[in-house]
């Protein structure tokens, strides 16, 4: 995120897609008019609802990122960038380019050579708002945070990875709508750093390993092998009855049970990424959880083209409904697909909560991941290929093991 002398960049604009996603549990109702960054449920759980403008912004930028990855040449990318910039302007210009109570994760806390504060906040994977990091670029924008101010004192106490709520203003640009610091076209599209003048920042109450409320005292501890699962496991569910293979590709099993089409190092890195994803849920760490995913998922159970904000919201709804949860993942296999690598594994789950029917079963699960330019792996799709058995199924033969997976 090094910022050379200031290039003027186009800016992004976004449409909020309020997709209705039913996960493991039935979806809770959410107000589409609430401008705040959180809603408090009756049981005290804070559900992260992004401000509409922020959700639209992320959606527009993430859409451009996805289209850029599929573009065949830079002329196509230039058109994608122009569309993105126009969208960003439509979202931001109506509020004088202000962002109020937006939510993100601290990506950088630093200072320049004169001791002025430098800060960057990640909104989604590869989407960042930040101050300039040098006096020359900042000469007319005044984004560097001045010492002896309340903003400086508050920001200096933050840590990378903490969830925060912040307010401020993007820097308008006559040619590109808002300023962005990347020097190349691919950087502007794939990993944009939008220049931002912060006016306030504060640690967000549900973040920094406190994203999800702990289960009640009667809740059983979550096993080390547990994590998160989604999907409506009943007769009207979205899981396929047959394993899916993309583009005619099939799994080639190695002696270790992992697909030999994918190199050992990649398999280890991918599995490590999924373990990190699991840990983010167990530790209630919203920053790590959001960073485990791409800005948009090509598929999320029964839905296509899902923004990360919806995924995070549904996770909170699931924890509210089923505070006691157990999940085991086993027998992974890896195969290459167009998106990157597809991981298939057996998933056994047991979810319970006060006043709700036990949700227990076994499925054949799938996650797809792609490698970023930085070498990390992020989730781009998530779904269950086959339901073995589930307490939510109507067929008595499917309500207990072994079901269809013998």
N, C-alpha and C positions, 0 to 999 in steps of 0.2 A: 504494500500500500504506500510505497514511496511516491511522493508527489513532486514532480519536476516543475519548472516554471510553468505557470498556469496556462493550459490549453483550454479553450472554451468548448464545452461539450453540450450535446443535446440532453434533454432530460426525459424522464419517463412518466407515463401516466397509466392509470389502471382502472379496470372495471371489477367491481366486487361480484363474484359469482356465488350467490347463496345457494349452494348445492345442499340438498337434504341427504345426509349420509346416515344410514342406520348401521351401527356397528354391532358389537357383541350384544349390546343392550339396546332397548328402544331409545330413539333420539329424544333428548330433552328439548323443550321449546326455548327459543332464544328471541329476544327482541331485536328487530332489525333497525329500530330507531334509536337505540341507546348509543350515545356517542362516546361513552366511557370505555376504558380499556379493560374493565372487568365487571362482571355481574356477580353479586353474592347470592348464592342459593340458600334455601331455608336451613340447610344443615351446616352452613358456614363455609362451604367450599367455594373458593373464588374461581370462577370459570373465565379463562382468558378470551375475551371478545375484543378483537382489534377494532379501533376506530374505522369507520367505513372508508375514509380517505386512505388510510394506511393499507387496508386490505386491498383496495383497488390499485394502489401504487405497486404493491408486491405482485399482484396478479399481472399487471401490464409488463413489468420488468421481467418476471419469470417467463411469461409467454414469449417475449423477445429472445430471452436466453435459449429457450427450447428451439425456436425457429432458426436462430443463428447456428445452432449445432447441426441443423439439417441443411443449411444453405450450401450451394455448390460453388459460389464465388463471392467476392467482396461486393460486387454490384448488388447482388441479392441482399447481402447484409446491410448495405447502405439503405435500401428500401425498408428493411425491417427496423432499422434504427429510426428512420423518419417517422414511421408509424408509431413506434414506441414513444418518441418525443412528443408527437401530437397528442397521444393519449395522456401522457403525464401532464401536459399543460392544461388539458380539460379538467383534470382532477384538482390540480394545485392552484391554478390561477383564480378560481372562484373564491378562494380564501386567502388571497394575496401571498401565496406560496408558503403559508404558515402550516406547521404541523403541531397539533395540540394533543398532548397525552398519548403520543405514539409509544409503542412497546417494542423493545428489542433486547439484544444481548451485547454487553460490552466486548468489543473486539480489540481495542487498543486504548491504553492510558499512558501518555508520554508527555514530553515537553520539547520545545525547540532549544536552540543554543542560548536563547535569552531567558529561558525558564518559563515561557508562556505555555499554557496547557494545550496539548494535542489529544483529541479524543475521536474514536470511531465506534459506531454502534452498528451491529449486524441486524438487519431486519429479517433476512431469510438467507438461504445458502447463496453466496455470491452477490448479495445485495446489501450495500453498506452506505451509511451516511457518515460524514466525517468532516472535521476541520482541515484546513491546510496544515502542512507540517513545517512550513518555512515562511519567513517574513516577506520575502519577495513575492511569492504567489499570493499572499494574503494582503497585499498592500492596500487594496480598495475594498476587500470583502469583510475584513475584521472578524474572522472566524476563530482565530487563536484565542484561547481563554486567558483572560488577564488575571495575574496573581492579585491577592488582596480582595478578591470578590467572593461572594457566597457560592457562586457557581464553581469557581476554582476549588474552593475548600471541599465542597461536596463531591466533585468529580474526582479529586485526588484520593478519596477514600474508597473508591470503587475498585473492583477487581475484574480482570478479564474473565468472562463467562457468566457474570452476574446478569440477571434480568433487570431491566430498568424501564421506567416511563420517562419520557422526555418531551420537551416543547422547544420550538425554535422556528427557524425560517430557512428555506432553500434560497440559494442565490440566483435570481432571475438572469437569464441570458437571452438576448434578442434573437440570436440565431438558433439556439438549441434548447430554449425554454429554461433549463436550469443548468448550472455548472456541474461538470464531472471531471475528474482529474486524470483519467487514463490517457495515454499517448497514442494508442493504436485503436483501430476500429474494432478488432476482436475484444480488446480490453473493455471498451465502452459498452459492448453488448454482453459479454460473457461474465465479467466480474467488475461491474461498475462501482465506483466510489463517488457518491454524490456529495458535493460540497454543501455544508450545512453550518448555520450560525446558531449555536445552542443558547437558549435563555434560561433553561432549568433542566435538571436531571435528578432523578431519585431512584433508589432501589425499588423495584417492583415487588409488591408483597408476596406474590405467589412464586417468585423466582428464586434462584440461587439455592437449589436443593430443598426448596419448600413449595414447589409447584403444586403437588398433590397433597391433600390432607391425609395424614396417617389414618390407618384403620382404627376401629374402636379397640378398647382394651381386650375385648373378647375375640378380636380377630386373630386368626392363626398367623404366625410369622410367614413371610413370603420366602419360599426356598431359594437358595442361591441360583438355581437353574430357572427361576421364574422370570417372566417378563410380561409382555402385553399381547393381547390377541383381539381381533376384531371380526365382525361378520355376524349376520343374523342366521343362526343355525337352527332353522326349522324347515318345514316342507316347502316354504316359499323362499328359502334362502338363495343366496347368489353363488354358492360354491358349486363348481362343476363336479360331475360324477366321474369324469375321466381325466387323467393327468393331461396337462396341456403341453404341447411342443410347438415352438415357434419356428417358422421358416423351415420346417422339416428336420430341425436339429434334434438329436436325441442324446441322452446321457450315456457317456462311456464310463463305466465304473472302474476305478483303480483298486489296487489291493487294499487300500485304506478305506474303501467305501466312498471316496470322494471322486467326482467326475474328473477323469484324467485329461479331458479337453482343456481344463483350466490348470495353469501351472501351480506348483506347490506353494510358492510365495504368494501368489494372488489369492489362493484359497485361504491361506493363513490370515492374510490381511483382511479379506472379506469377513471371515468368521469373527475376527477381532472387532471389526466395525459393528457387526450385529450384537456382539457381547457388550460393546459400549452403548449401543442403542438400548439393550435390555437394562443395563445399569442405570441409564438416565431415568428410566421409569421407576426402578426400585428406589432411587435416591431422590425422586421428585425434582429433577434438575431440568427445568424447561429449556435452558440454553442448549444443553447437550442433546435433548430430545429433538428440538427443532433442527439442529445442525445435522442430525442423522439423515434427514430427508432432503430431496431436491425441493426447489421452490414450488413445483407442481408435480403431482404424481400422474403418470399416464393412466394408471388404473389403481383404484382403491376399493377392493371388494367389488360390489356391484356397480361402481360408478367410475366414469372416465374423466380425465383432465381435472383433477381435484387439487385446489390450492392448499398449501401447507397449513394455513390458518384453520381450515375446516378439520384437518387431521388432528391438530392440537385440541381444538374444541371438543371433538368427539372423544378424545382420550379422557378429558376431564369429566365428561358426562358418564363415561364407563366407570371411572373410579368412584363417582358419586353413587351410582347404582349398585356397584359390586365392590365394596371396600375390602373384602377378603378375597384374595385371588392367588391361585397357584398355576404355574405354567411350566411345562418341561418341553424342551426341544431336543430332538435326537435324530440320528441317521441322516445327516445332511448329504446331499449330492449337488454337484456344481456343473453347469453347462453354459456355453456361450450362446447368447442371443443377440438380436440386433441392438438392444438397449445397452448391453454390457454383459453381465453374468446373472444367470438365474439360479437361485439357491432353493432347493426343495428339501423339506424335512418333515418329520412326524411331530405333530403338536398335540399334547394332552393338556387339558385345562380344567380347572374347577373354580368357578366364580360364584360367590354368594354374598348376600347382603340382607339387611333387615327388611322384611315385608316383601321380598321378591323371590320368585321361584329359583331354585338351584339351577345354575347353568354349568353343566359338566359334559365333557365329551372328548373325542379324539378326531383330528382332521389331518389331511395331507396339505401342508401349507407351502406357500411360495412367496419369496421376495426377490425382486430384481434390483440390482445395483449397478451403478456406473462409476468409473474412476474419474475424478476431477483432475484438472491441470496440476493441482498440488499433490496428486498421488493418493488422496484419500478416496474412500468408497462411500457413496451416498445412496439411499433407497429411492428408487424411481417408481416402483409398483409393489403392491402387496395384496394378496388374495389367498383364499383357500381353494384348492383344486377339487377336493373330495371330502365329503363328510363320512367318517366311519360310523360314528354313533353320537347322539346328543340327547340330553334330557328334554330338549325343546322339540324334538321330532314327534310327529303324530303317530307314526307307525311304531307299535310296541317293540317290534324286532330291531328297530333303530334307536331305541332309548337306552340300551345298555350294551356293553362290549360282548363280542367283538364287532358287531354290526357288519358292515360290508368289507372292512379291512381285516382279513383273516391272515 
